[in-house]
Amino acid sequence: MTPVPTPLRPASRLARAAALLLAAWVGAGAGWAQAQAPGLPAITGLPGTAPGVPAGEVSPGDDLRAPDEALTDTAVLEEAEVRYNAGDLKGAAAAYKQLLAAFPDSSEQGLALYRLGDALVRLGRPDEARLYWERLLATVPDSPYTTAVEDALLPIYRREGELDKALDILLARLGRAPEQAKGALLVDVAQVHLDLGEPEKALRDLLRRQRYLPPEQRSEGITYLKEVIDTQLSEADLKELADRFPEAIPGAWILERLVRLYAGRGEAYLTERWGDRYLATYPGRPFADDVRNLVKTQKKVMLDERHRVGVLLHLSGPLAEYGQRVLKGIQAAYRMERGRLPEGELALWVRDLDRPAPLLTTHFASLVREAEPDAVIGPMLSGEVRDTARQAERAEVPLIAPLVPRPQGVEGPVVGLGVSPAMEGVAAARYGMAQGLHRFVVVAPDEPYGRSVAAAFRRELERLGGEVQTTVFFGEDEEDIRGRIQRVVDEDLKVDGVRAVTVDDIARMSEVERELAGQVPEDEITITAEPEPPLQGPPIGPHPYMPGFDGVFLPGSWDRIVVAAPHLPFFDINVPVIGTSGWNDPRLITAGGPAVTGARFVSPYFRGARNARDFAKAYRETYGEAPDLFAALGFDAMELAVRAALGPKGEAWQRLAGPYAGVTGTMTVAPDGAVERTLNVVRVGSRHFSLAGAVSLAPEPTGEPEPAPAPGAVPLGMGAARPVAAR
């Protein structure tokens, strides 16, 4: 513990203290001390001071009697100091507490609080000591014991993970420290910022430190800054900080660290991506030549592998959010395959479609020329797949589109793994009919996806002999949603919907009305007090109502569903509800509550399905998050690409055909590239999702062509594709 100032005492006070110390040694009590030092009043009310009363522990809540009115804070402090120096820590603690309680305005508060905390620590009561030390910092911040208390509290705060309190102490100390001491303190402040997960503040602390170092120590300060970047920052920290520090120090070191990180992991795409950024920003720095060599080395290593899979995705533009999620799934499959295959068997060559294509060529042609891939995953949009398909046919390289179905009319070696709105609508209709639900109302979001999936649902339901009674499209305004659901009820009441007869209804009817209504004796009238128990929540609506239809088709993304679904039980629409893959988010359960409990939805990916469990576990271990549909489609695309790549050249397309048990469901790739899929049926529980079955899409639905996506539109037509603020 840091040495603390010793209070100066007048000679007379020292003499009286010596008498007290002698009394403590011989154990005769305060009465003896008074006899040896005439005029020194005995201190009463303290444990161990009265004859025959042993010293005992005192805690903050103990009822200590106030000292005699004749005593002063100085006298009580002297008693406490004598006991403290004699090793009577319990008696000293009691005396210090007596001083604090009886003399709250004493100038000796700082010393008493400091000594009391130290005594309590030595008595094995550190939590209690903290309270008194923190009180010192709050009430006597200018005390000469402040620094010693801070030194005592800092390791406690760090050990207990109370880093905000540690930071407060360091910043307060920094504010009162002389210029020559600020440099060392800023190192401690930076470390706490790192521990708090605030790396930008930590680096700025270390940059600020340079101003306080003498010239001969500044090179050492810069070296320490680079050491922190190289050893204490995570990959995520570095990527975030790359945009925060454009200046060479420390910006160049951050980019250098990223390049070396990815080169060491053999991730050629990321090595090149961050290397290009380094060359564009700091072309004259010494590491620029190393960047060029590392990129060349990475490409040479990949070309030495026996088989290569190319990837064409949007990774830095408006669609980068989706492309990056697909790439994570691809890389998860790649790592798993690398672990199973012999060394030197497989490489992954990634290109970003958002970067400018080489002059007078396309991204696909450049990839084929540079990497000579056995198969290519991508691109992401239907129009891009159409354009690339012709090039893939000429190059005789299979093309696996992860996010869209194979576009109609496309020829050549193209497989589309995406699930279109039409496919989801067909699956929902088939599942509903299989459950004996023949008449539906459709409540869909007023957007291209909602209209497309609703049209496909109607076509398939009618083809199977069912009927869509009413279709409404809702906007984002809750009043609009309520009005649309009211319309569903109004339309149903014109057909087969009925208002339930309640006891109150019967009570309001006259005897004649009851007889005319039933045309039977009153005692034979059957009264239904409430509708049947709901499937999707309790009846909370103002008017009991019996729907005349069998089910509700409610497609869309989970964030839209949790707003729309509660209106169904409000209007007593308590029939089965079927949704689509946009429901496949755990936040649906927490935000939707009883309104969605018991509903089903169709989805190609469900992480609880047998084929998906190992993938979901490995993905979470790698990325620290659960995979979504985009990542799952990327995983399946890579697995199919590996199946195509591993074998003799020229036979890759033939190896793609056949059944495949993917994490996005079982599927069969036909010789012409068409994919017949099975979608999962998932039940929404009160706490989690569970697998309720499956529905086949074979043969693939044919209907109206899918509308071309708008520029920059989400690549999948599924509700799951909509990004939301909560993500």
VOGU-3710 file (C-alpha; in Angstrom, 3 decimals, decimal comma):
1> mtpvptplrp> 0,000/0,000/0,000  1,246/3,489/-0,802  2,781/5,227/2,279  0,506/7,855/3,733  1,346/11,065/5,538  1,716/10,743/9,301  -0,256/13,351/11,286  1,959/15,721/13,305  1,193/15,798/17,032  2,153/18,418/19,671
11> asrlaraaal> 4,459/17,198/22,438  1,645/17,130/25,029  -0,489/14,965/22,757  2,405/12,598/22,152  2,863/12,209/25,916  -0,785/11,340/26,388  -0,601/8,899/23,450  2,416/7,212/25,053  0,411/6,724/28,250  -2,394/5,103/26,271
21> llaawvgaga> 0,049/2,873/24,442  1,517/1,708/27,756  -2,007/0,953/28,974  -2,649/-1,218/25,925  0,569/-3,189/26,579  -0,196/-4,021/30,171  -3,915/-4,604/29,479  -5,164/-2,603/32,464  -7,828/-0,688/30,442  -8,570/2,980/30,034
31> gwaqaqapgl> -9,016/3,554/33,759  -5,348/2,697/34,383  -4,302/5,026/31,577  -6,237/7,848/33,178  -4,505/7,256/36,473  -1,072/7,372/34,809  -1,935/10,474/32,821  -3,874/12,813/35,062  -6,433/14,935/33,229  -6,984/12,389/30,419
41> paitglpgta> -10,681/11,456/30,494  -11,647/7,837/30,001  -13,387/7,001/26,730  -16,541/5,051/27,399  -18,739/3,105/25,057  -15,903/1,431/23,156  -15,554/-2,357/23,186  -12,704/-3,453/25,419  -12,318/-0,168/27,297  -14,465/-0,954/30,326
51> pgvpagevsp> -12,974/-3,357/32,896  -14,006/-6,925/32,195  -15,456/-6,183/28,730  -13,482/-7,878/25,918  -12,882/-6,134/22,618  -15,379/-7,209/19,980  -16,182/-6,674/16,329  -18,187/-3,649/15,296  -20,007/-3,295/12,013  -21,547/-0,141/10,487
61> gddlrapdea> -24,962/-0,866/12,034  -23,781/-1,331/15,628  -25,237/1,078/18,205  -22,199/2,806/19,686  -22,821/5,312/22,430  -21,509/8,786/21,808  -18,333/9,687/23,715  -18,512/11,888/26,777  -19,335/15,457/25,913  -16,028/16,578/27,381
71> ltdtavleea> -14,088/14,557/24,830  -12,883/15,930/21,508  -12,392/14,301/18,151  -8,662/14,552/18,819  -8,925/12,462/21,962  -11,006/9,781/20,247  -8,590/9,713/17,322  -5,641/9,277/19,687  -7,369/6,330/21,350  -7,992/4,790/17,907
81> evrynagdlk> -4,404/5,402/16,788  -2,959/3,811/19,902  -5,074/0,708/19,414  -4,226/0,612/15,690  -0,463/0,852/16,327  -0,671/-1,724/19,098  -2,339/-4,237/16,789  -5,751/-4,066/18,495  -7,538/-3,782/15,151  -11,022/-4,507/16,492
91> gaaaaykqll> -10,754/-1,849/19,145  -9,216/0,594/16,665  -12,044/-0,012/14,174  -14,618/0,656/16,873  -12,874/3,885/17,878  -12,594/5,146/14,297  -16,288/4,451/13,771  -17,065/6,279/17,024  -15,182/9,287/15,732  -16,999/9,247/12,382
101> aafpdsseqg> -20,397/8,928/14,032  -19,918/11,522/16,778  -17,823/14,100/14,917  -19,051/14,124/11,268  -17,433/17,509/10,652  -14,072/16,607/12,127  -10,965/17,572/10,237  -9,676/14,089/11,064  -12,283/12,369/8,867  -9,749/11,562/6,146
111> lalyrlgdal> -7,324/9,794/8,472  -10,133/7,962/10,279  -11,675/6,671/7,062  -8,324/5,572/5,712  -7,191/3,796/8,904  -10,617/2,213/9,396  -10,548/0,711/5,895  -7,045/-0,651/6,431  -8,008/-2,183/9,790  -11,089/-3,842/8,267
121> vrlgrpdear> -9,052/-5,317/5,423  -6,601/-6,801/7,913  -9,568/-8,172/9,866  -10,725/-9,985/6,709  -13,631/-7,640/5,946  -12,629/-6,075/2,598  -16,183/-5,398/1,418  -16,822/-3,258/4,490  -13,465/-1,539/4,027  -14,476/-0,552/0,493
131> lywerllatv> -17,450/1,374/1,836  -15,299/3,588/4,042  -12,617/4,118/1,411  -15,217/5,065/-1,189  -16,715/7,427/1,382  -13,304/9,083/1,746  -13,032/9,664/-2,013  -16,558/11,064/-2,138  -16,441/13,317/0,928  -12,773/14,203/1,392
141> pdspyttave> -11,326/14,084/-2,161  -8,459/16,436/-1,208  -7,357/14,287/1,710  -3,640/13,459/1,898  -4,757/9,810/2,030  -6,635/9,904/-1,291  -3,786/8,437/-3,339  -3,261/5,573/-0,892  -6,984/4,763/-0,956  -7,037/4,847/-4,751
151> dallpiyrre> -4,090/2,458/-4,829  -5,965/0,127/-2,505  -9,247/0,271/-4,466  -7,871/-0,090/-7,999  -6,879/-3,786/-7,732  -10,196/-4,520/-6,000  -12,187/-2,925/-8,819  -10,169/-4,717/-11,473  -10,489/-8,048/-9,716  -14,251/-7,618/-9,320
161> geldkaldil> -14,691/-6,417/-12,919  -15,881/-2,960/-11,841  -13,868/-1,295/-14,574  -15,971/1,863/-14,721  -15,041/2,639/-11,114  -11,385/1,925/-11,827  -11,566/4,283/-14,801  -13,127/7,024/-12,652  -10,198/6,813/-10,226  -7,611/6,906/-13,006
171> larlgrapeq> -9,252/9,862/-14,762  -9,493/11,777/-11,476  -5,845/11,049/-10,793  -4,946/12,095/-14,334  -6,677/15,422/-13,812  -4,626/16,340/-10,756  -1,326/14,767/-11,804  1,656/16,951/-12,833  2,605/16,937/-16,503  5,536/14,562/-16,056
181> akgallvdva> 3,292/11,917/-14,445  0,489/11,932/-17,008  2,291/9,674/-19,499  2,425/6,707/-17,124  -1,175/7,238/-16,038  -2,402/7,248/-19,637  -1,012/3,738/-20,104  -3,223/2,577/-17,234  -6,218/4,474/-18,630  -5,680/2,897/-22,056
191> qvhldlgepe> -5,552/-0,581/-20,555  -8,849/-0,080/-18,749  -10,415/1,178/-21,986  -9,193/-2,002/-23,692  -10,675/-4,108/-20,908  -13,964/-2,227/-21,311  -14,043/-3,069/-25,035  -13,288/0,496/-26,125  -10,186/0,088/-28,318  -10,580/3,421/-30,102
201> kalrdllrrq> -10,383/5,312/-26,797  -7,390/3,192/-25,806  -5,459/4,112/-28,954  -6,325/7,777/-28,525  -5,067/7,590/-24,923  -1,733/6,263/-26,163  -1,502/8,908/-28,879  -2,217/11,579/-26,280  0,489/10,054/-24,094  3,117/11,027/-26,644
211> rylppeqrse> 2,608/14,709/-25,776  3,706/14,137/-22,184  6,753/11,963/-22,859  10,194/13,565/-23,017  11,729/13,462/-26,510  14,080/10,602/-25,679  11,123/8,357/-24,672  8,750/9,050/-27,574  10,104/6,284/-29,783  9,452/3,868/-26,930
221> gitylkevid> 5,885/5,221/-26,717  5,317/4,603/-30,436  6,695/1,083/-30,096  4,261/0,378/-27,271  1,355/1,696/-29,370  2,218/-0,701/-32,203  2,602/-3,548/-29,719  -0,941/-2,933/-28,482  -2,255/-3,039/-32,069  -0,385/-6,257/-32,796
231> tqlseadlke> -1,210/-8,123/-29,601  -4,316/-6,753/-27,870  -6,808/-5,936/-30,649  -9,183/-8,522/-32,096  -9,987/-8,934/-35,771  -13,333/-7,185/-35,209  -11,565/-4,315/-33,399  -9,119/-3,849/-36,251  -11,826/-3,812/-38,939  -13,828/-1,247/-36,995
241> ladrfpeaip> -10,807/0,952/-36,296  -9,610/0,935/-39,917  -12,079/3,734/-40,718  -11,396/5,718/-37,530  -7,683/6,465/-38,001  -6,878/7,717/-41,526  -3,495/9,049/-40,415  -0,501/6,754/-40,946  0,068/6,348/-37,224  -1,741/4,238/-36,271
251> gawilerlvr> -3,875/3,753/-39,442  -1,148/2,042/-41,473  -0,362/-0,335/-38,610  -4,026/-1,326/-38,287  -4,243/-2,233/-41,990  -0,861/-3,962/-41,838  -2,072/-6,087/-38,949  -5,198/-7,104/-40,895  -3,193/-8,053/-43,972  -0,792/-10,184/-41,942
261> lyagrgeayl> -3,678/-11,750/-40,037  -5,495/-12,929/-43,170  -2,303/-13,941/-44,942  -1,370/-16,085/-41,951  -4,779/-17,781/-42,102  -4,493/-18,375/-45,822  -7,579/-16,260/-46,645  -6,480/-14,925/-50,000  -9,590/-12,847/-50,706  -9,307/-10,894/-47,458
271> terwgdryla> -5,530/-10,594/-47,816  -6,019/-9,002/-51,220  -8,957/-6,863/-50,128  -7,162/-5,258/-47,194  -3,872/-5,261/-49,060  -5,408/-3,226/-51,895  -6,732/-0,761/-49,359  -3,286/-0,437/-47,804  -1,685/0,179/-51,206  -4,294/2,787/-52,116
281> typgrpfadd> -3,907/4,665/-48,809  -0,212/4,293/-47,943  1,588/3,460/-51,216  4,907/4,907/-50,091  5,297/3,078/-46,784  7,776/0,193/-46,495  5,087/-2,461/-45,951  3,613/-1,781/-49,416  6,126/-4,131/-51,069  5,316/-6,814/-48,496
291> vrnlvktqkk> 1,628/-6,476/-49,345  2,245/-7,172/-53,028  4,381/-10,183/-52,221  1,847/-11,596/-49,751  -0,994/-11,345/-52,297  1,108/-13,041/-54,982  2,117/-15,771/-52,567  -1,490/-16,397/-51,560  -2,585/-16,790/-55,179  0,309/-19,091/-55,959
301> vmlderhrvg> -0,614/-21,305/-53,011  -4,216/-21,537/-54,257  -3,130/-22,374/-57,792  -1,026/-25,198/-56,393  -4,143/-26,832/-54,917  -5,624/-29,636/-57,041  -9,179/-28,212/-57,036  -10,568/-24,703/-56,722  -14,022/-23,283/-56,090  -14,638/-19,722/-57,221
311> vllhlsgpla> -17,026/-17,327/-55,468  -18,736/-14,259/-56,975  -20,686/-12,227/-54,407  -21,494/-8,624/-53,537  -19,228/-7,999/-50,553  -18,752/-4,257/-50,185  -21,710/-2,459/-51,819  -25,423/-2,117/-50,964  -25,913/-5,896/-50,931  -22,800/-6,578/-48,862
321> eygqrvlkgi> -24,837/-7,458/-45,754  -26,340/-10,435/-47,581  -23,197/-11,363/-49,479  -21,127/-11,436/-46,301  -23,646/-13,736/-44,613  -23,558/-16,106/-47,598  -19,752/-16,004/-47,562  -19,666/-16,976/-43,881  -21,691/-20,081/-44,718  -19,386/-20,879/-47,641
331> qaayrmergr> -16,313/-20,521/-45,431  -17,878/-22,723/-42,741  -18,329/-25,508/-45,303  -14,845/-24,887/-46,709  -13,251/-25,312/-43,281  -15,158/-28,528/-42,694  -14,115/-29,914/-46,090  -10,483/-28,897/-45,607  -10,492/-30,842/-42,371  -11,682/-33,986/-44,178
341> lpegelalwv> -9,598/-33,737/-47,345  -5,866/-34,367/-47,834  -3,513/-31,407/-47,784  -3,368/-29,502/-51,087  -6,743/-30,729/-52,320  -9,042/-27,671/-52,233  -8,822/-23,872/-52,455  -11,461/-21,139/-52,239  -11,057/-18,167/-54,610  -13,324/-15,208/-53,776
351> rdldrpapll> -14,065/-12,116/-55,845  -16,119/-9,087/-54,845  -18,697/-8,111/-57,463  -18,757/-4,577/-56,057  -15,147/-3,936/-57,052  -14,486/-2,742/-60,596  -14,129/-5,581/-63,090  -10,858/-5,821/-65,024  -10,770/-3,762/-68,203  -12,640/-5,226/-71,201
361> tthfaslvre> -13,817/-8,311/-69,350  -16,260/-9,507/-66,694  -15,796/-10,712/-63,161  -16,665/-14,261/-64,188  -14,294/-14,330/-67,162  -11,505/-12,842/-65,057  -12,097/-15,407/-62,309  -12,037/-18,302/-64,783  -8,856/-17,035/-66,414  -7,057/-16,320/-63,138
371> aepdavigpm> -8,221/-19,200/-60,920  -9,301/-21,941/-63,348  -12,082/-23,016/-60,946  -13,833/-26,384/-61,098  -17,103/-24,745/-60,010  -18,316/-21,216/-59,216  -20,752/-20,095/-56,485  -22,752/-16,999/-57,391  -23,823/-14,488/-58,387  -26,681/-13,254/-56,180
381> lsgevrdtar> -29,419/-11,716/-58,376  -31,557/-13,359/-61,064  -30,415/-10,968/-63,777  -26,776/-11,576/-62,923  -27,318/-15,339/-63,048  -28,860/-15,047/-66,526  -25,911/-13,025/-67,805  -23,314/-15,283/-66,195  -24,980/-18,539/-67,289  -23,980/-18,041/-70,922
391> qaeraevpli> -20,357/-17,469/-69,918  -20,428/-20,517/-67,633  -21,715/-22,670/-70,501  -18,892/-21,530/-72,790  -16,300/-22,148/-70,054  -17,915/-25,484/-69,094  -17,849/-24,469/-65,424  -20,886/-25,293/-63,236  -22,552/-22,228/-61,746  -24,346/-22,572/-58,389
401> aplvprpqgv> -26,559/-19,576/-57,530  -27,100/-19,623/-53,746  -29,936/-17,114/-53,368  -32,216/-17,469/-56,384  -33,883/-20,393/-58,147  -32,678/-21,274/-61,596  -34,174/-18,513/-63,800  -36,742/-19,667/-66,350  -35,379/-20,129/-69,835  -31,747/-20,321/-68,709
411> egpvvglgvs> -29,681/-22,994/-70,387  -26,317/-24,357/-69,407  -24,744/-25,692/-66,214  -26,710/-23,606/-63,687  -28,178/-24,746/-60,356  -30,306/-22,346/-58,299  -30,693/-23,031/-54,582  -32,849/-20,041/-53,678  -36,438/-20,372/-52,550  -38,701/-17,954/-54,397
421> pamegvaaar> -41,911/-16,419/-53,052  -43,812/-18,699/-55,434  -42,180/-21,771/-53,897  -43,053/-20,632/-50,389  -46,646/-19,961/-51,401  -46,958/-23,397/-52,975  -45,479/-25,105/-49,904  -47,835/-23,265/-47,545  -50,874/-24,173/-49,651  -49,880/-27,832/-49,830
431> ygmaqglhrf> -49,308/-28,014/-46,101  -52,641/-26,336/-45,332  -54,592/-28,700/-47,583  -52,789/-31,707/-46,066  -54,050/-30,566/-42,649  -57,653/-30,473/-43,869  -57,777/-26,674/-44,177  -59,541/-25,845/-47,420  -60,776/-22,254/-47,109  -58,282/-19,482/-46,285
441> vvvapdepyg> -58,005/-15,758/-45,961  -54,672/-14,211/-46,955  -53,229/-11,324/-44,948  -49,977/-10,245/-46,600  -47,642/-7,234/-46,468  -48,224/-4,678/-49,190  -44,907/-5,145/-50,997  -43,688/-7,136/-54,025  -42,863/-10,170/-51,900  -46,279/-10,191/-50,245
451> rsvaaafrre> -48,161/-9,930/-53,539  -46,034/-12,590/-55,216  -46,332/-15,166/-52,416  -50,075/-14,483/-52,029  -50,680/-15,065/-55,751  -48,730/-18,337/-55,688  -50,617/-19,497/-52,589  -53,977/-18,809/-54,251  -53,027/-20,597/-57,487  -51,807/-23,705/-55,705
461> lerlggevqt> -54,702/-23,815/-53,244  -57,236/-23,586/-56,060  -55,365/-26,216/-58,068  -55,684/-28,558/-55,084  -59,418/-27,841/-54,703  -59,220/-25,222/-51,952  -60,367/-21,617/-51,899  -59,053/-18,209/-50,905  -62,039/-16,325/-49,538  -60,447/-12,906/-49,032
471> tvffgedeed> -57,017/-11,364/-49,640  -55,910/-8,147/-47,957  -52,552/-6,374/-48,091  -51,460/-4,288/-45,109  -49,009/-1,439/-44,760  -46,746/-0,556/-41,871  -49,282/1,615/-40,035  -51,053/-0,246/-37,232  -54,349/1,496/-37,939  -54,121/0,259/-41,505
481> irgriqrvvd> -53,531/-3,311/-40,285  -56,541/-3,148/-37,966  -58,724/-1,862/-40,798  -57,617/-4,689/-43,091  -58,424/-7,349/-40,491  -61,809/-5,713/-39,870  -62,477/-6,055/-43,575  -61,694/-9,785/-43,383  -64,301/-10,163/-40,619  -66,891/-8,054/-42,455
491> edlkvdgvra> -66,443/-10,068/-45,643  -66,653/-13,338/-43,721  -69,898/-12,342/-42,015  -71,435/-12,005/-45,488  -70,523/-15,626/-46,216  -70,195/-18,234/-43,467  -68,858/-16,276/-40,495  -71,243/-15,914/-37,563  -71,272/-13,971/-34,367  -71,316/-16,311/-31,375
501> vtvddiarms> -74,468/-16,213/-29,219  -73,566/-15,413/-25,625  -75,458/-15,561/-22,345  -75,716/-11,765/-22,455  -77,311/-11,967/-25,899  -79,953/-14,375/-24,597  -80,618/-12,218/-21,528  -81,360/-9,193/-23,699  -83,900/-11,083/-25,847  -87,580/-11,130/-25,016
511> everelagqv> -89,380/-14,421/-24,571  -91,010/-14,014/-27,980  -87,651/-13,224/-29,605  -86,068/-16,285/-28,039  -88,912/-18,473/-29,205  -88,842/-17,035/-32,734  -85,050/-17,329/-32,880  -85,016/-20,944/-31,940  -88,491/-22,161/-32,968  -87,984/-24,597/-30,096
521> pedeititae> -88,943/-24,575/-26,419  -86,696/-22,330/-24,368  -85,327/-25,190/-22,279  -83,972/-26,844/-25,432  -81,999/-23,847/-26,647  -78,225/-24,510/-26,611  -76,252/-21,484/-25,493  -72,612/-21,039/-26,479  -71,041/-18,671/-23,970  -67,610/-18,344/-25,592
531> pepplqgppi> -65,949/-19,411/-28,867  -63,797/-22,527/-28,958  -60,369/-22,225/-27,269  -58,076/-20,295/-29,612  -55,162/-21,751/-31,518  -53,220/-18,484/-31,707  -54,007/-16,650/-28,476  -56,837/-15,795/-26,086  -60,040/-14,154/-27,353  -59,632/-10,529/-26,354
541> gphpympgfd> -61,777/-8,911/-29,009  -64,845/-6,797/-28,286  -67,300/-9,068/-30,141  -67,270/-12,890/-29,986  -67,066/-14,189/-33,533  -66,956/-17,599/-35,246  -64,856/-17,484/-38,466  -66,326/-19,238/-41,471  -62,908/-19,996/-42,967  -60,420/-22,676/-41,914
551> gvflpgswdr> -57,103/-20,832/-41,727  -55,070/-17,670/-42,267  -52,048/-17,407/-44,542  -49,808/-14,704/-43,032  -46,491/-14,401/-44,940  -43,781/-11,846/-44,251  -40,776/-10,999/-42,123  -40,946/-11,554/-38,383  -40,878/-7,844/-37,526  -43,983/-7,239/-39,657
561> ivvaaphlpf> -45,704/-10,350/-38,317  -45,421/-9,377/-34,639  -47,328/-6,173/-35,463  -50,025/-7,820/-37,581  -50,627/-11,125/-35,755  -52,105/-9,711/-32,500  -54,991/-8,235/-34,481  -56,230/-11,732/-35,346  -57,193/-12,795/-31,791  -58,404/-9,258/-31,134
571> fdinvpvigt> -61,091/-9,870/-33,750  -61,556/-13,455/-32,503  -59,974/-14,984/-35,598  -58,814/-18,054/-33,728  -58,007/-20,439/-36,559  -54,710/-22,027/-37,648  -52,164/-19,583/-39,050  -49,477/-20,515/-41,597  -46,469/-18,305/-42,288  -43,306/-18,332/-44,373
581> sgwndprlit> -39,547/-18,339/-43,835  -39,530/-14,717/-42,676  -40,913/-16,005/-39,383  -37,725/-17,978/-38,779  -36,219/-15,704/-36,130  -36,293/-16,310/-32,340  -37,355/-12,706/-31,830  -40,719/-13,645/-33,298  -41,485/-15,630/-30,129  -40,475/-12,949/-27,651
591> aggpavtgar> -42,116/-10,085/-29,559  -45,162/-11,951/-30,883  -46,130/-13,763/-27,683  -49,431/-15,664/-27,549  -50,569/-14,205/-30,872  -48,105/-16,457/-32,756  -47,874/-19,404/-30,369  -49,076/-22,563/-32,074  -48,731/-21,214/-35,625  -46,707/-23,010/-38,311
601> fvspyfrgar> -44,455/-21,683/-41,013  -42,628/-23,203/-43,974  -38,903/-22,612/-44,302  -36,003/-24,261/-46,124  -33,765/-23,811/-43,085  -34,433/-24,797/-39,483  -31,379/-25,171/-37,295  -33,092/-27,826/-35,176  -33,471/-30,148/-38,179  -31,236/-33,212/-38,144
611> nardfakayr> -29,102/-32,175/-41,141  -28,597/-28,650/-39,811  -27,495/-29,273/-36,221  -23,774/-29,867/-36,848  -23,616/-26,879/-39,183  -25,358/-24,596/-36,661  -22,987/-25,710/-33,885  -19,818/-25,245/-35,965  -21,032/-21,879/-37,251  -21,742/-20,571/-33,764
621> etygeapdlf> -18,346/-21,765/-32,512  -16,621/-19,896/-35,349  -18,633/-16,684/-35,549  -20,229/-16,446/-32,107  -23,739/-16,170/-33,544  -26,475/-18,410/-34,900  -26,525/-18,897/-38,686  -29,417/-17,540/-40,710  -30,936/-18,674/-44,006  -28,326/-16,799/-46,065
631> aalgfdamel> -25,454/-18,560/-44,318  -27,232/-21,917/-44,647  -27,706/-21,452/-48,397  -24,035/-20,514/-48,706  -23,093/-23,694/-46,844  -25,188/-25,890/-49,152  -23,818/-24,121/-52,228  -20,247/-24,859/-51,110  -21,036/-28,505/-50,360  -22,495/-28,944/-53,851
641> avraalgpkg> -19,555/-27,087/-55,390  -17,110/-29,433/-53,643  -19,086/-32,418/-54,905  -18,770/-31,045/-58,425  -15,088/-30,095/-58,104  -13,619/-33,274/-56,644  -13,107/-35,467/-59,664  -11,869/-35,503/-63,229  -12,046/-32,262/-65,189  -14,978/-32,086/-67,567
651> eawqrlagpy> -17,286/-34,193/-65,408  -18,151/-31,624/-62,740  -21,670/-31,020/-64,072  -22,518/-34,709/-64,073  -21,374/-35,022/-60,448  -23,809/-32,312/-59,365  -26,900/-34,309/-60,363  -28,623/-36,471/-57,763  -30,046/-36,250/-54,233  -28,477/-34,055/-51,583
661> agvtgtmtva> -29,335/-33,812/-47,884  -28,603/-30,159/-47,241  -28,901/-27,962/-44,187  -31,671/-26,129/-46,064  -33,641/-29,353/-46,568  -33,402/-32,380/-48,781  -33,235/-31,726/-52,501  -32,589/-33,438/-55,799  -30,620/-31,818/-58,611  -31,980/-32,934/-61,974
671> pdgavertln> -29,630/-33,458/-64,948  -30,839/-30,174/-66,444  -30,061/-28,266/-63,204  -33,617/-28,017/-61,876  -33,872/-28,464/-58,105  -36,717/-30,307/-56,405  -36,873/-29,243/-52,764  -38,480/-30,210/-49,494  -39,260/-27,385/-47,058  -39,455/-27,763/-43,293
681> vvrvgsrhfs> -42,685/-27,068/-41,435  -41,855/-25,390/-38,117  -44,156/-24,928/-35,136  -43,943/-21,768/-33,021  -43,871/-22,634/-29,336  -44,051/-20,371/-26,311  -40,256/-20,592/-25,858  -38,732/-22,121/-28,973  -39,387/-23,488/-32,450  -39,852/-27,186/-33,119
691> lagavslape> -39,963/-29,276/-36,271  -43,555/-30,171/-37,190  -43,030/-31,909/-40,519  -42,003/-31,304/-44,117  -43,664/-30,501/-47,421  -42,349/-31,428/-50,854  -42,137/-29,034/-53,774  -41,642/-31,726/-56,414  -42,316/-31,095/-59,221  -41,222/-27,486/-59,054
701> ptgepepapa> -44,123/-25,023/-59,336  -44,563/-23,323/-62,654  -46,597/-20,180/-62,902  -46,228/-16,563/-63,724  -42,601/-15,474/-64,099  -41,098/-13,778/-61,076  -40,929/-9,987/-61,483  -37,429/-8,690/-62,060  -35,960/-7,267/-58,841  -35,486/-3,531/-58,611
711> pgavplgmga> -31,886/-2,282/-58,645  -30,371/-2,835/-55,214  -33,298/-4,987/-54,090  -32,809/-7,763/-51,583  -31,730/-10,838/-53,584  -34,205/-13,229/-51,966  -37,914/-12,647/-52,200  -38,296/-14,130/-48,733  -39,445/-12,153/-45,739  -36,314/-13,308/-43,933
721> arpvaar> -34,279/-11,082/-46,211  -35,527/-7,813/-44,777  -32,903/-6,269/-42,480  -34,286/-4,716/-39,304  -32,828/-2,389/-36,716  -32,720/-5,090/-34,048  -30,201/-7,164/-35,933
//
